[in-house]
Amino acid sequence: MISLAVVGGGLTFAGVEYVSKENAKAREKAKLSYDIYQAIFDKLTAPEQEAARRWILTNIEAKKEDEDRAAWYQKTQAKIMERQPGKRKA
């Protein structure tokens, strides 16, 4: 009877440890995902990038559904490349 109690206690302990480790892994994964999200959010909303965001919203058109992707990309790339870094249009 005592050996059965020892085996049962050992299995219970092992089960609790396993679940605890899995929960820790899930928490770590969630924290990593949140940290990545936070870094991207911070870069996208940084005040220093306001001029770049404004330029993109003003000058880059969204791809229309019936528009060829390659043609849209070439047009967009040409628009971006005609703008020199650090130079503002008057």
URTATA-V816977 format. One record per pair of residues at least 6 apart in sequence whose C-alpha atoms are under 7 Angstrom apart, sorted by the first residue. I is the first residue (numbers start at 0). GAP is how many residues later the second one is. D is the distance in Angstrom with one decimal. If there is no record, write none. Layout:
[[I,GAP,D] [I,GAP,D]]
This chain:
[[59,16,6.6] [62,9,6.4]]
